[in-house]
Amino acid sequence: MFFNRGQKVKGTVVLMTKNVLDINELTGAKSVGGIVSGGLNLVGGIVGGIVDAATSFLGQSIGFKLISATSSDGSGKGKVGKLAYLEKHLPSLPNLGANQEAFNVHFEWDSDFGIPGAFYIENFTQSEFFLVSLTLEDVPNQGTIHFLCNSWVYNKKKYDTDRIFFANKTYLPGKTPAPLVYYRQEELKTLRGDGKGERKEWERIYDYDVYNDLGEPDKNASLARPVLGGSSELPYPRRGRTGRKPSRKDPKSESRSDIVYLPRDESFGHLKSSDFLVYILKSASQNVIPQLQSAIRLQFNQPEFNSFEDVRGLYDGGIKLPTNILSDISPIPLFKELFRTDGEQALKFPEPNVIQVEKSAWTTDEEFAREMIAGVNPHIITRLQEFPPKSKLDPQVYGDNTSTITKEHLEPNLDGLTVEQAIAENKLFILNHHDTIIPYLRKINATDTRKAYATRTILFLQSNGTLKPLAIELSKPHPQGDNYGPISNVYLPADQGADGSLWLLAKAYVIVNDSSFHQLVSHWLNTHAVVEPFIIATNRHLSVVHPVHKLLLPHYRDTMNINALARNVLINAEGIIETTFLWGKYSLENSAVIYKEWVFPEQALPADLIKRGVAVEDPSSPHGIRLLIDDYPYAADGLEIWAAIKSWVEEYVSFYYESDAAIAQDAELQAFWKELVEVGHGDKKNAPWWPKLQTRKELIEIASTLIWTASALHAAVNFGQYPYGGYILNRPTLSRRFIPEKGSPEYDELAKNPQKVFLKTITPKNETLTDLTIIEVLSRHASDEVYLGQRDGGDIWTSDAQPIEAFRKFGKKLAEIEKKLIERNNDETLRNRYGPVKLPYTLLYPSSEEGLTFRGIPNSISI
């Protein structure tokens, strides 16, 4: 079938108008009240205006020009067709997504043009819109052609080069149709930019910078923070470059602003719930929390909880608030859910999962240990392989940091074993938060609001599969100097009297350290921060038609968006992390020191388990490794997910790369990897452990590790934050007093009122409210979350049938795994699955509904 000149090919365009919901504008508003009155009625009141806005695009407002993938012009580039405009609004087109609008467009056609492979779009209106897709029907010799776009399009004058979109074909660089080679290269050149000037809202430029925007030295000298990245002392992954001007008082630091530049498509902003959660998070940090704290200070003047029952009142009865505070806060979706509707003007937080069944089981030693393998930070515990535990800190600087825990402390509780026998039988484990905090401990303890210890906790694997804590070592700096080594005391399990109260406090110091390490390293550094350079390098060097770009793209969604917000309100100077977690102003600096030990290949789950000594290689085991703690929920469930990810990636990579030589010859892939190593993670570019990316096996391992990190690992450390940490007694984030010594007034107070001493030691009321408000948001799933095994746009992300079928198989495998994990949680012999708190381990169930569900693996780090 051929078209004669003058005949036309029909297309359908799907887009979303700017005024559906622009989160970036909302988050830039000056007051929550203004947002509520002017913006959030969009969901109901603006819908009627969407159609008016959509129909305004008709006429000569938005133009399209097809580009041929098979016919070249005189210069070798694909022929460019004539300009065609939107013609007819199709409000009732089937299968439209929420708030999407569809239009007809017809392209003039002749048989010499060939098959379209791309198109230019020109927006002649003053308003940007979100282009979802273009579908061509009945194209000669081809049939239907899909262009999946998902991109913001601004007025054409905003761009130095025309906006181009490619069909859903997938090509390695060397197999790109010759007429499209120029367009493929030019688009990548546009995305790389020139590295100059301050980036503008409408730009899509991806570039790197160091973390030099966390402090505000121009505002106050106390808000100055060191630059992270670009030095051997404080190495760091790179973040997206914004190009803001240097601060006046510190030329090495970038000035700050309320709105942080993102490549435009990294923030969807079209009634997208994850963007909406970002807005809520910003509103919480900048408006809600200050008002709550102010109200409590003025009305109650009670900075401390008086009893454990007082803490539970946050969920049972709530905090009464003045009416004016409620009027400002309650209209905001999500916060509206927190207010009682029984006539009481009170803020009432959801009851955390950890106390929903058993109110006091969090105090037990079994639960304390279980959360090290099934809690919110389950990948830190290691097998004890030497005794006593030693330190890697420089003894010339920090003295002798060898543990003071002795065999006499441990052997009475080793079921008749000696320490040597227990180590040989792989029964001793350690939660070690010693070396990471010692270098900063003197500085932390010099503040008025923080008093802490370096901690080591030794645990014994019992015959019933559970872990039993044997001893906790608390160490603080020597008064005469670090080079004298720390002053250490060892505490042993007890459940009665003053010794029982001291033991509960000792466990709290351990958890405070674990909470800070979790938030700054496990959660922020090892997922959010390390992934961002991959996103930048991918967009700079892998074309949207490259198979590896298509493979990784779902696992990047919204990560740069949430990271930019984090730099503005979470990890910035005197932001939420510095305010409410132990490391305070040294939080990010300490995470940079810890990044020195980061090794990319060890982020793969099997490699991590082997490195920590909690598993050994075993070809006869299902995943090639055998767990030394059989009932290790995070590891056991994680290995199922890891294997499914790797199997999917292996099938995908094998389809597009027929040989190792094809990997080495892929110019885009090699440029991506070179820049990722040398620039994105440039402070570690000389590390010998980087894969060379010359074989299919290496690509499969790299992609699997990245997908695991952005999806399952992040899910495991993120979505349990409120279920476990929403009860501040279970996971305190601060310690403010040293443990009482016998003979002191504090010790006498401990004997009389142990709960009050405990509460005066851990996170106080104001910081607790901040913690709860923020982690309640961070632990939620958006209504439009896309989970592992799913993709935006259905099956049209590629035109290749075999990868689509492989992806469907991946989704089915994940559903089977979920059933398997449910069965495990129903096995009463696996005591670590529920523990004393009777809370099943569901964090690695692949699927979830919207909200605070304690389960679900999103594709990406979206919150």
N, C-alpha and C positions, 0 to 999 in steps of 0.2 A: 504494500500500500504506500503510495507517495502523495504528498500534497502538492497541488499546483500553487503557483504564486498567487498571493491574495487570500489564500485560505489561512485558517488560524488554529492554534493549539490552545486548548482551554487549561487554565490553571486555577487552583483554589489557594488563597492566602489566608492564614490564620494568624491573628495578632491580638495583643492586649493593649488597651489605651493606657496612657500614663496615669490618668486620674482614677484607675481602679484602686490603687493603693501604692503610694510611694513612701516606703519605709524611710528612705534616706532623708526625705523632707520632714517626716514626722520626728525622727530622732534629732533633727536640727532645731526643732521648735523650742521656744524659750520656757514654756511651762507646760506641765502635764495637763492643767486645766484647759489651756488653749488647744492642746492636741485632742483632748476628749471632745470639746465642743466643735472644733473645726475639722477634725480628721477622722475620728473613729466611728462617726455615724456613716462613714463611707460604706460600711458593710450593708447598712439598710437604706440610707438616704441617697447615696450617690448612684445606686444602680440604675435609676431612671435616666441619669445623665450619661451613662456609658454609651448607650446607643447613639445619642446625639453626637458624642465625641467621635464615635466610630464612623458615623455617616459623614462627618466633616472631612474624612480622608478621601471621599469620592471626588471625581473630577481629576484635574491634573495636579494632585497633591503628592502621590507616592508612585514612583515609576520603577519599572523593572526592565532589565536588558539581559537576555539569555546569552550565555557564552558556550560555544561549541567545544565538545571534548574530542571531536573527530575531524573537524575541518578547520584549517588554519587560514589566517590572512597572509598578506605578503611578507610579514616579519616572522612568521612561525607561531604567532600566538593564536589562540582559538578565536574564531570569528565572533564578533559581538553583534547581537541582533538589535532591532529597532526598539525604542522606548515604548513600553506598554503601561497603562495606568489601571488602577483599581476601578471596576465598573459597577459592581452591584453588591450591596450588602446582603448577606445571607444569614439572618438572625436565627433561623430554625434548622441550620445544618446539623445532622446527627453527629454524635460523638464529640461535640465540642466540649473542652474542659471548662472549668469554672471561670466565668468572666472573660472567656475567649470570644472573639468576633471573627467571622469568616466573610470573605469577599471573592468575587469572580475577577479574573483577569484573563485577557486573550492576547496571545502573541502571534504576530505575523510570521508566516512560515514559508519556506521553500525547500525543495529537496536537496539543495546544495549546502544547507546549513549543517546537516548531520544531527548528532545526538547531543543534547545539552548536558554539560557537566558542571556548570556553575552559573551564577547570575549576579549582576550588579543591582543594587537597590539605591534609589535616590529619594530622600525625604525632603520635600519642598515646604513642609509645614514648620511652624516654630516649636512644635511639641514633639518630644521623643515618644516612641512606642516600643513595645516588646514584640519582636517578630518571632512567632512560634515555628511556622513552617510554610513551605510552598509545595504544592503537589501538582504535577503536570499529568494530564490524562491523554491516553491514546497517542503517544509520541511514536512516530513511524519507526518501525524496526526495533522498538524498545518497549512500548506499552506505558505503564505508569512509572514516573520518576519522582522520588521523594527527596526533598531538601529539608532536613531537620535543622532549624536555625537556633532557636533559643538565645536570642541576643537583642540588646537594646540598639535602636537605630535613631540617631539624632539628625537634625537638619544637616544637609549635605555640606554646608559651608563650614561645619565643625571639623570636617575631615580633610586631611592633606591628600589622601588616596581614597578612591571610591570603595564603599562597603561591598564586599563580595562574600557569597555563600556558595558552598560546594554541595553537589548531590551526595547521597549517602553511599556512594561507592567507596571502596577501601583499596588504597594502593600503597605498596612500598615505593620509595622515591624512584628507584630504577625502573619501575613498571608504570609510572604515571604516563597517561597518554600525552604525547608530545605537545598538543595544543594547550594543555593545562599546566605544563611545567612552569612557565613564566608566572602564571597567576598563583600557583602554589608557593613559589619562592617569594613573590612580592608580598603576599599576605603575612608570611613569617617575618619578613623584614619590617613590616608595619608594626607587628606585635612586639618586636624587640625595641623599637624606638631608637632615639639617639643618646639616651642617658643624660640629657640636659634639661634644666628648667624644672619648674614645679608642675606636676601632673594635674590635668584638669578633669572634671567630673566625667565628661563624655569620652575620654580616651580609654583605650584598651591595651595600654602598653604595660608589659611585664618586665620588671628590672629588679635588681637586688640592692639592698642596703644593709648596714649593720643596725643593731638595736641601739640607736642613739636618741630615741624619742620617748624614753620612759620618765625622765626627770623634767623639772621645770626650774632651772637655775635662775631664770629671769624673774620668777615670782618670789623665790625665797632660796637662800643658799642651802637650807636644809633639804630642799627638794632636788638638789643635784644628784645625779646617779651616773656611775661609770658607763662608758660605752662597752657594749657586749658584742664581740665579734671583731676580727681584724687584728687580734693580738694573741700571743701564746699564753699570756696570763689569764685572759678572759675570752676564750674562744666561744663562738656561738653560731648556730645556723643563721643564714640570712633571711631577712623579711622583705616584703615588697617595698620597693622604693617609692616615696611620695614626692621627694624633691622640695620639701618645705625649707624655708630659709634657716640658716643657723641661728641659734639663740645668741643674744647680745653678750652675755657673760661667759659663755662657753662655746667657742666656735666649733668644737667637735660635736656638740649636741644640736639636734634639730629642734626648732621651735614647734610648739604644739598648737592644735586647733581642735574645735569640737568635731568637725567632720574630717575623717581620714580618707585620703584618696585610695580607691580600689580600682583595678581594671574593671570597667563598668559591668561586665557580665558576671563578675564574682559576687555581685549583690543583685539578686533577681528583682526583688521589690514589687511583685505583682500579686498581692494578696497571698504571699507565700508565707506559710506559718512559721518556718524557721527564721525568716527575716523578722517576723512579728515577735518571736521570742527574743531575738536580738534587741528589738525595740523595748520590750518589756524589761530586759536585763539592764539596759541603759537607764530606763525610767526608774527602776528599783534603786540603782546605785546613786543616781543624781538627785532624786526627788523623794522617793518613798522612804528609804532608810533614814536619811537625815530628819525627816518629819517624825518618824516613829521614835527615834532616839531623843529628839527634842521634846516630844510629848511625854515620854517616860521620865526624862530628867526633871521637867518642870512640874509635872503632876504628882509623881510618886517619889522622886528622889531616892530610889532604891536600886543602886547599881548592881546589887548582888541578889542571887537566888538564895532563899533561906533554907530550903530543903529540897530533896529529890522530888517530893510531891509538888513543890512550887514549879519545878521545871516541867513536870507533866501537865501543869495547868496551862501551858502554852497550847496544848492540844485538847484538853478536856474542857477548859472554861474560857480560855483566851485572855487577852489583855484589853482591858477597857480603855477606850481612846476618846478624846474630845470629838464632838460632832464635826468641827471644822476640818480636822484631819481626815475623817472618814469621807467627807464630801470631796476632798481633793484626790483621794486615793481610790475609793471604791468603784468609780466608773471605769477604771482601767481593767480590761479583761484580764483574767488570771487573778489579780489582786481582789477582784470582786468575789471570787470564789472563797477567799480567805475570811470573809466577814460573815458573822452569824446572822441568821435571818429570824431568830426567835425573839426579836425586840431588844436584845442586848447589843450595845454599841461596842463590839469587841473584835479584835483580830484573833483568829483561831487557825493555827497551822494544822495541816493534815497530820494524822498520827503516823510517825515513821514505822515502817514494817518491823523493825527490830524489837518493838515493844507491843505489837498488835496482839500477840498471843500471851507471851510471858513478860510481865512488866520488869522483873528484876534479874532475869537470866543473863543479861549482859555483864553482870558482876562475876559470873563464874569463870574459873580458869579454863574450862573447856571451850567456852564461847570466845574468850580472849584469844586462845590459840587457833580456834577454827577460822576466825576472820582473817588470819594470815594466809589461808589457802582458799577461802571462799568469801572473803569480804571485798571491800572496795579497793584494796591494794594487795592483791593476792600473788604478785610475782616478784617479791623482794626476799622472802625467806630462802635460806641456802642450807645445804647440808654441812654440818661441822666436820671438817676433815683434819684439823689439828687442835691440840689442846696443850696449854690454854690458848684461846684465840689471840692472834697477834694483829698488829696494825701495819698498814702500809705508809703511815705518815713518817716524814723524815725525823729520825730521832735527834738529829742535831738541832732541830727547831722545836720539836714537840716532846722531846724526852722519850721515856719508855712508856708506850701505851699498851703493853701486853696486858691482857685481862687479869684481874685479880680473883676471878672465880676459880675455886679449887675443886679437886676431886671430892674433898670432904663435903663440899656444898651439894654435890650432885649424886654421889653414889648411894646415899640412903633411899633415893627414889628411882633407882634404875632397875628395879625388879631383880636384884641379885647380880646384875652385871657390873663389871668394872667400866670405867670410862673408856679404856682401850677396847674392850669387847663391844661396847655400845657403838663406838665409832666404826669398828670393823664390820659390824652388822648393819650399818647405815641407819641407826636409830636416833642419832643426835642431830639436831638442827638449830640454827641460830637466826634470829632477826637482829641484824646488826646496823644500828644507827649511831655508830661511834665516829668513824673517820670522817663522815660527811659533815658533822657539826662541830667537831673539836676546833678546827681553825677559826670558827666564828663564835664559839661559845662565850669567850671572854667579852666580846663586843655585845652580844645579845644580853648577857647577864648584867652589863653595865647600865642598861636602861632601867627606868623605874617600874616598867609594866611587865617585864619578862624575866623569869628566873627558870633556868632549864639545866638539863644534864645531857651528856652523851649517854647512850644506852646500848646495852647488849642483853639479849634475852635468849637463854638456852632452853630448848624444848626436847622432850623425849617422845618417840613414837611408840605408843603402847600396843599391846597385842590386839586390842579392839579397833585399831586403825586411827584412833584419835591422838592428838598431840597434847602433852602435858607440860606446862611451863615448870622448869626446875629452879631457875634462878634469874634474877634481874640485877645487872650491874649498872649503877648510876655513877657517872664520872663528871667532875667539874674541874676547871683549871686550878692549878696550884697557885696559891696566893703570891709566891715568890717569882713566878714566871712560867711560861709555857714549857721551857726547856727542862723543867724539873719533872715533867710528866704530870698527869692528872691526879687528883684526889678521888679515890673510888670507894664505894661501899656496895656490898652485895646484900640483896634482900631475897628471902626465901618464902615460899607459899605459906599462907596462914589464913584462916577464915574466922578467927575469934579475937576479940579484944583489940588492944592497941596494935599488936603485930598484924592482925587482919586488916586494920585500917591503913597501916603503913604499906602493906602489900597492895592494897587497892590503889593507893597513891602511886606506888612504884609502877604499876601497870599503866596508870594515867600518863606518867612521863613518857613511857614507851610509845603510847598511842599519839601523844602530842607530836613527838618526833616523826612518827609514821604518817600523821596527817599532813605535816608540812612537806615531807618528802613526796607523799602522794600527789599533793596539789601542784608542787613546783617541778617535780621530775617525772613521776609516772604519768601524770595527766598532761601537764603543760609541755614540758621539754620533749618527752619521748613520744608524743603523738602530735600535738598542735605544731610545735616549733620545728621539729625535724622534717615534717611533711611539706611545709610551705616552700622550701627550695625546689622540691620535686614539681610542684605546681608551676612555679615560675619557669623552670627549665623546660618542662613539657610544652608550655604555650609558646616559648621562644624558639623551639627547635623541632618540634613534632607537629606537622601539619594536621589539621582536623581530619584529613582523609588517611592519615597514617594509622595502621592497625594498633600500634601501642598507645597512641593518643586515645583512640576509641575504647581501648581496654581500661585505661586508667581514669578517664574523665569522670565516671560516676563517683569515684572515690575522692574527688577534689571539691565536690559541691559545697559551697559556703564556708570552706575552711579559712580562706583569706579574709572573708568577711568577719567571722567570729574572732580571728586573730587580731585584726585591726581594732575591733572593739575592745579586746582584752588589753591591748596596749593603751587604750584610752581610759578604761575604768577599772580593770581588774589587776593588772600586773604593773601599773604605773606607780610613781612615787606617791605614797600615802593612799594608794588605791585599796581595793577590798582585800587583796591578798596580803599586802604589807600590814594592813590594819588588824586583820583577824587571825593571821597565822604566825607561828613562833618566830620564823626567821626575820620578820619585819623588813626593815630597809635593806637587809642583805639577801633578801629572797632570790631575786633574779641573779645577783652576783654569785651566790652560792650555786645556783643551778648551772652557771657557766663553768664553774670549777668542776662540777660533776660531769658536764658534757665532755670534758677531757677523756673520760673513760668510755664514752659512747662508741660502739662498734656496730656499723650497720648490719653486717651478716648475723650478728648475735641478736638482732631484733626478731628474727624468724623464731617461731615458738619452739620447735625442737632444739634449736641451738641454744636458746635461752635456758631451757630446762636442763640441758646437759651442762651448760656453763655453771649454773647454780648448784649442780650436784644433786638435783632432785630427780634426775632420770639418767639412765645409761643407755648407750646404743645396744639394740637387741634386734637383729634381723627377724627373729621369730615372732616378735610382737606386732600387733596390727599396724602401727605407724612407724615401725623401725626403731622405736625406743620404748623402754620399760620404766614406768614411774616407780620410784622408791617409796613414795607414799601412795599406796594403791588408791585410796579414797581422797583424791586431791581434785575437788570439783572444777576449779578453774583450768587446771592442766588437762584433766581427762576430757572435759567438754571442749576445751580449746583445740585439742588435737583432732577432734572430729571436724571442727570448722576449718582448721588449717589444711587438713587433707583434702577437703572439698574444694577449697580455694585453689590449692596447687594443682589438683586434677583438672579443674576448669581452665586455669592459665596454661597448663601444658598442652591441652587440646587446642586451645586458641592459637598459641604461639606456633605449634607444629603445623597448623593449617597455612599460615602466612609465610613461614620460613622453612624452606625445604631442606636447608643444610646450615651448618655453622658458618660456612662462607657467606651466606646471605646476611647473617648478622654483622659480620665484619665489614661487608660492603655497603651497609645501609648508612648513608652519609648523615641523614637526619638523626638516626638513633645514636650514632657515634658522637655527633655534636652535642646532643642532649646529655649524654653520659659524661662527656669531658667537662662540660660547663657545670653540671650538677656537682661533680667531685671537686673541680678546681675553683669554683666560685660559690655555688650554693652552700656547700659544706667546705668552703675553701680553707678554713683553719685546720682542717684535717686532711688536706689534699695529699700529703706525703705519707699517710698511714698505709702500711703494706697490705692491709686486709681488704682494701676496696676490690671488688670483682673487676675484671678487665672488660667484661661485656664483649666477648669474642665468640661465645657459643650460645646455642639455644638453652642449654642447661643453666647458664648464668642468667640469661634474660628471664627464664621461668622463676628462678629463685629470687631475683631482684623484684619482679612484679608481684610475686606471691607475698613477699615480706612487706612490700609497701601496702598492698591491699589489706593484709592482716592488721598492720599497724593502724591504718585509717578506719578500719571497720571494727573487727572483733576486739582488738586490744583496747581501742578507745571505748567501745561499749562496756567492756569489763570494768574499766576504771572510772567511767563517768556516770552510768545510770543507777549505780548503787549509792551515790553520794547522799541523797536525802534519805533513802530507806535505812541506811546505817548511820550516817552522820547527822541526820535531822534530829536525832536524840543526842544532844551535846554531851551528856554523861558518858555515852558509849564511845564517841570519837571527839574528845575535846581538841581544840586547835591551838590553845595557849596554855602555858603554865606560868604562874605569876609569883609563886613563893617556893622556896626550897623545902624539901621534906623535913618535918620536925625532928629535932634531935632530942634524945632522952634527957630529961632534966630541964628542958626549956619551957617557957610559958606556952609555946605553940603545941608542944607535946601534951601538956596538961589539957589544953583546949581540945586536942584530938581525942583524948580519953573521954571528955565530957560530951562533945558534939561532933562526931566524926564526919557527918554529912556536911556540916557548915565549913569545916576545914577543907574538905574535898572541893566544895564549891568556891571557896576563896582562893583555891589553888588553880583551878581550871578556868576556862573561858567565862568572862563575866556576862551580865545580861545584855548590854548593848551590842557587844560583839557577837553574842549568840543570835540576836535578832538579825544582824547582818548576814551571818552564816546561813541561817535558815531561809531567809528571803532569797538569797542568791542561789544556793544549791537546790532549792525547790524548783527554780527556773531551769537550772542546768540539767536537772535529772529528768526533765520532761521530754516526751516525743511530740513533734509537730504533727498536725493533722495530715499534712501532705508528705510526711517522711517517706523516703524511698529506701527500702531495706535490702540487705544483701540478697542477691538472686533476683532483684527487680531492676528495671531501668525506666527512666523518663522516656516517653514517646513510644512505648511498646516495642514492637519488633522492627521498627524502621530505622534503627541506629546504624545498620549496615545492610547492604543489599546481598550479602553472601549468606546463603542458606545454611551452610554447615556450622559456622560460628553461632548463628541464631539457635540452631538445634542444640549445640553444645551448651549454650547458656540456659536453655530451657531445662536441660538435663541437670545443670548445676542447681537451678531453683528447686527441682524435684528432690535432689539429693539433700538439700538443706531442710526441706519439709520432713524427709525421713529422719534426719538427724534430730530434729526437734522432737519427734515422737520418741526417739531413743532416749533423749535427755529427760523427757517426762517420765519414762519408765525407770530411769536411774533414780529420779527423785522419789519414786514410789517404793524403792527398795529400802526397807527399814534397817537392813544390815549396814548400810552406808551412813554412818552416824554424822559424818561431816556435811552431809547434804542439808540437814535441817539444824542440827545442834540444839543446845538448850533453849534457844529463842524460837525454835520451831519455824524457821524461815527457810524455805527451799532455795537452792541455788538455781536461779532462772536467768541470770544476766547474759548468758550466751544462747538463750533461745533465739533463733533468728528473727522471728516475727514479733510484732507488737501492735497494739492499738495506740491511739493518741493518748497522751497524758503521762501521769506518773505511774508507770507500770512495772518497774523493776525487771525489765526484760527487753529484748529486741536489739538487733544489730543493724543500725543504719549503714548505708554504703560509705558514709564519709563523716568527717569531724565537723558536724554542722552546729554544734552547741557545746 
